[in-house]
Amino acid sequence: MRELRVLLMLAALISAGALACGIAAAQQLPALRQFTVVTTGPAEITLPFPHAPESPMLRDADRQWLPCELTYADGKATLVIPAEAGGRAVVLLERPEWLNLQDDAPPAVTGVSADAVGLEPVEGTADLGHLDAPPKVVAINLADKENPLDTGSLLVTLNGAPLSEEAGAYSVQKDDEAGKSLTLSVLLGDLPQDDYTLEVRITDASVDRWPVKLRVTFSTEPLVANGSFERAGDEKCPAKWSCGDWGSDAETKYEIARTEGGRTGDYCLMLHGRAGKLNVVCYQYVDLIGGQTYVLRGYHRGAAGGYASMISRAGGKDVQYLNMSRLPAVKDWTPFEWEFPVDEHESAMIVLRTTSKGQIYFDDVTLAAKE
């Protein structure tokens, strides 16, 4: 047989018994002795192997499984890749009894709960919204109809940082003898106030290594995050806030800073209108529920007046654009309180702002549903 061109270079036999072949080496549990070959025509491949492979199989470019022609001598297996393989073939040297070759679908998430309360993921994400404290246990049920789940491929991260089973961050329980279904229990423990994304990814143990991924999101931040302005963000804007000017002209000059001199902590927010047309703002998106009434509270001081707004939108248009009464210039920290209703919407934001020349300072800003 005239060998044409083999595009993937074969590597040596891995001690665990899996073959590494270009990008297609199978590092999986249970291990499969498989590799992918791309050719421009028929080819013969010889490689070391500890014994004569039993019932080798070949999957052609049309994903059809065929017996693979193979000879074995002197500790080496010689495989024939026929032209009808279509230029790309997956070779399975030995097929374990448990392996279902007809597996064309990924595993599924069959259940999700937080502290035993069931959740319904939407497009791969279960959103818990705002919580006073993180859930103690997030339980995730996973299942595959055709092949076992590969627990060796399991990756669990919280805000991108891997969690460790050895450290007790999660546990895995197989729900059937074949390993086709399991329950993952993630123990979150005490967490600082923040926005969180718990992400889980696992593959099945099929030839294709079909993956499934789930995200569980929640926030333990207050409705207005970093309302004390103690956490620094980008440049001079506090973390969790966005800053700018919504009404500038050629003469506009302003300054926004997270500055020292807070009422209870070290820092507070300063909005300073200097010149020109002014609408200096510091804002953040908030998770509000339509039909409820909310109360915004905080403290202000400074030579300039200011106020707060709530803006909600849906369908690309404003639903509500509410402004509180203007706050007067005051020398010392002075409390303010603003109550407002919220209609149904898609997004909403709280805005702290000034349209005046001079400085106004805000601190200890909170938002809560009216009881």
LINKA-V909321 format. One record per residue. N is the residue number from 1. PHI is phi as a letter, one per 30 degrees, with the letter a starting at -180 (999 if undefined). D_LAST is the distance of its C-alpha to the last C-alpha in Angstrom with 1 decimal. Layout:
BEGIN
N/PHI/D_LAST ; N/PHI/D_LAST
END
This chain:
BEGIN
1/999/83.3 ; 2/d/82.6 ; 3/d/79.3 ; 4/c/77.5 ; 5/b/74.5 ; 6/c/71.7 ; 7/d/68.7 ; 8/c/66.8 ; 9/d/68.7 ; 10/d/68.7 ; 11/c/67.8 ; 12/d/69.1 ; 13/d/68.0 ; 14/d/64.9 ; 15/e/65.4 ; 16/d/62.6 ; 17/j/64.5 ; 18/d/62.4 ; 19/c/64.1 ; 20/c/62.9 ; 21/b/64.1 ; 22/h/62.9 ; 23/d/59.2 ; 24/c/59.2 ; 25/d/59.6 ; 26/c/57.6 ; 27/c/55.6 ; 28/b/53.9 ; 29/b/53.5 ; 30/d/55.6 ; 31/d/58.1 ; 32/c/59.9 ; 33/d/63.2 ; 34/b/62.7 ; 35/a/63.1 ; 36/c/63.2 ; 37/b/66.4 ; 38/c/66.8 ; 39/b/70.4 ; 40/c/72.4 ; 41/l/74.6 ; 42/d/75.9 ; 43/a/75.8 ; 44/c/76.8 ; 45/b/74.6 ; 46/c/75.9 ; 47/b/73.7 ; 48/d/74.0 ; 49/a/72.6 ; 50/d/73.3 ; 51/a/74.5 ; 52/d/75.2 ; 53/d/71.9 ; 54/c/71.5 ; 55/h/70.8 ; 56/d/69.6 ; 57/b/67.6 ; 58/b/67.1 ; 59/c/64.4 ; 60/d/65.7 ; 61/d/63.9 ; 62/c/63.1 ; 63/i/61.2 ; 64/c/64.0 ; 65/d/65.1 ; 66/b/68.8 ; 67/d/71.1 ; 68/c/72.0 ; 69/d/75.7 ; 70/a/76.2 ; 71/b/79.1 ; 72/b/79.0 ; 73/a/81.7 ; 74/h/82.0 ; 75/i/78.2 ; 76/b/77.3 ; 77/c/75.7 ; 78/c/76.8 ; 79/c/74.6 ; 80/c/75.6 ; 81/c/73.0 ; 82/d/74.5 ; 83/d/74.4 ; 84/d/72.5 ; 85/d/69.5 ; 86/i/68.6 ; 87/j/68.5 ; 88/b/65.5 ; 89/b/65.6 ; 90/c/63.4 ; 91/c/65.8 ; 92/c/64.7 ; 93/d/67.5 ; 94/b/66.4 ; 95/c/63.9 ; 96/d/62.0 ; 97/d/61.9 ; 98/d/58.1 ; 99/d/58.0 ; 100/c/57.3 ; 101/d/58.8 ; 102/c/57.3 ; 103/b/53.7 ; 104/c/52.3 ; 105/b/48.6 ; 106/d/46.0 ; 107/d/44.0 ; 108/b/40.7 ; 109/d/37.2 ; 110/c/36.9 ; 111/a/33.6 ; 112/b/30.6 ; 113/b/27.9 ; 114/b/25.5 ; 115/h/25.3 ; 116/i/26.9 ; 117/c/24.4 ; 118/d/26.5 ; 119/b/26.2 ; 120/c/28.0 ; 121/d/29.6 ; 122/b/30.3 ; 123/h/33.5 ; 124/i/33.7 ; 125/b/30.2 ; 126/c/27.3 ; 127/c/24.1 ; 128/d/21.3 ; 129/i/19.1 ; 130/d/16.8 ; 131/b/16.8 ; 132/d/15.8 ; 133/b/19.4 ; 134/d/22.4 ; 135/d/23.7 ; 136/d/26.5 ; 137/b/28.8 ; 138/c/29.2 ; 139/c/31.9 ; 140/b/34.0 ; 141/c/36.8 ; 142/b/39.7 ; 143/a/42.9 ; 144/b/46.1 ; 145/d/48.3 ; 146/c/51.6 ; 147/b/51.8 ; 148/d/50.2 ; 149/d/47.4 ; 150/c/48.6 ; 151/d/46.5 ; 152/d/48.6 ; 153/c/47.0 ; 154/d/43.4 ; 155/b/41.4 ; 156/b/37.9 ; 157/b/36.2 ; 158/b/32.9 ; 159/h/32.5 ; 160/i/36.3 ; 161/c/37.4 ; 162/d/39.3 ; 163/c/38.1 ; 164/c/40.8 ; 165/d/41.5 ; 166/d/43.9 ; 167/d/41.2 ; 168/i/39.0 ; 169/d/36.4 ; 170/a/37.0 ; 171/b/39.3 ; 172/b/41.2 ; 173/b/42.2 ; 174/d/44.8 ; 175/c/44.0 ; 176/b/47.6 ; 177/d/51.1 ; 178/d/51.8 ; 179/i/48.8 ; 180/d/47.6 ; 181/b/44.1 ; 182/a/42.0 ; 183/c/38.5 ; 184/c/37.2 ; 185/c/34.7 ; 186/c/33.2 ; 187/c/31.9 ; 188/d/29.5 ; 189/i/28.9 ; 190/d/27.1 ; 191/b/26.6 ; 192/d/25.6 ; 193/d/22.7 ; 194/a/24.2 ; 195/c/24.6 ; 196/b/26.7 ; 197/b/29.3 ; 198/c/31.0 ; 199/b/34.2 ; 200/b/36.8 ; 201/b/40.2 ; 202/b/43.1 ; 203/c/46.4 ; 204/d/48.5 ; 205/c/52.0 ; 206/d/53.8 ; 207/d/56.4 ; 208/d/53.9 ; 209/h/51.1 ; 210/d/48.4 ; 211/c/45.0 ; 212/b/41.5 ; 213/b/38.4 ; 214/b/34.7 ; 215/c/31.8 ; 216/c/28.5 ; 217/c/26.0 ; 218/a/22.7 ; 219/b/21.0 ; 220/c/19.7 ; 221/d/19.3 ; 222/d/16.0 ; 223/e/14.9 ; 224/c/17.2 ; 225/d/20.1 ; 226/h/22.4 ; 227/d/20.4 ; 228/c/22.7 ; 229/i/25.7 ; 230/d/27.6 ; 231/c/28.8 ; 232/d/31.6 ; 233/c/32.1 ; 234/d/35.1 ; 235/h/37.2 ; 236/c/35.0 ; 237/d/31.8 ; 238/d/29.1 ; 239/e/28.4 ; 240/i/25.8 ; 241/c/26.3 ; 242/c/28.9 ; 243/b/30.7 ; 244/l/33.2 ; 245/b/34.1 ; 246/c/33.4 ; 247/a/35.9 ; 248/d/39.0 ; 249/b/42.6 ; 250/d/45.8 ; 251/c/45.1 ; 252/d/41.6 ; 253/b/41.2 ; 254/a/38.0 ; 255/b/36.8 ; 256/b/33.6 ; 257/a/33.5 ; 258/d/31.5 ; 259/b/33.1 ; 260/d/33.5 ; 261/j/32.0 ; 262/d/28.3 ; 263/d/26.1 ; 264/c/25.4 ; 265/c/27.4 ; 266/d/30.6 ; 267/b/29.6 ; 268/b/27.7 ; 269/c/28.0 ; 270/c/30.7 ; 271/c/31.3 ; 272/b/34.7 ; 273/d/36.2 ; 274/c/40.0 ; 275/a/41.8 ; 276/i/42.0 ; 277/d/39.3 ; 278/b/35.9 ; 279/a/32.6 ; 280/d/31.8 ; 281/b/28.8 ; 282/b/27.0 ; 283/b/24.5 ; 284/a/23.1 ; 285/d/21.9 ; 286/b/18.3 ; 287/c/16.9 ; 288/c/14.4 ; 289/c/13.7 ; 290/d/15.0 ; 291/j/13.2 ; 292/c/9.8 ; 293/c/8.7 ; 294/b/8.8 ; 295/b/9.5 ; 296/c/12.9 ; 297/b/14.2 ; 298/l/17.7 ; 299/b/21.1 ; 300/b/24.2 ; 301/a/27.8 ; 302/k/31.1 ; 303/d/33.8 ; 304/c/32.4 ; 305/d/29.4 ; 306/a/26.8 ; 307/a/23.5 ; 308/b/21.1 ; 309/b/20.9 ; 310/b/19.1 ; 311/b/21.8 ; 312/b/21.5 ; 313/b/24.6 ; 314/a/26.1 ; 315/i/29.8 ; 316/i/30.8 ; 317/b/29.4 ; 318/d/26.5 ; 319/c/23.8 ; 320/b/21.8 ; 321/b/23.0 ; 322/c/20.6 ; 323/b/21.5 ; 324/d/19.8 ; 325/d/22.1 ; 326/d/24.9 ; 327/d/24.7 ; 328/d/27.9 ; 329/d/30.4 ; 330/b/29.8 ; 331/d/31.8 ; 332/c/29.3 ; 333/e/25.9 ; 334/b/23.4 ; 335/d/19.6 ; 336/b/18.0 ; 337/b/14.6 ; 338/b/14.1 ; 339/c/11.5 ; 340/b/12.9 ; 341/d/12.7 ; 342/b/14.4 ; 343/d/17.2 ; 344/d/19.0 ; 345/a/21.1 ; 346/c/23.2 ; 347/b/22.4 ; 348/b/20.3 ; 349/b/20.8 ; 350/c/19.6 ; 351/b/22.6 ; 352/c/23.6 ; 353/a/26.7 ; 354/b/29.4 ; 355/c/32.2 ; 356/c/34.0 ; 357/d/36.9 ; 358/j/36.2 ; 359/c/33.6 ; 360/b/29.9 ; 361/c/28.1 ; 362/b/24.5 ; 363/a/23.0 ; 364/h/19.9 ; 365/d/17.9 ; 366/b/14.5 ; 367/b/12.1 ; 368/a/8.6 ; 369/d/6.2 ; 370/d/3.8 ; 371/d/0.0
END
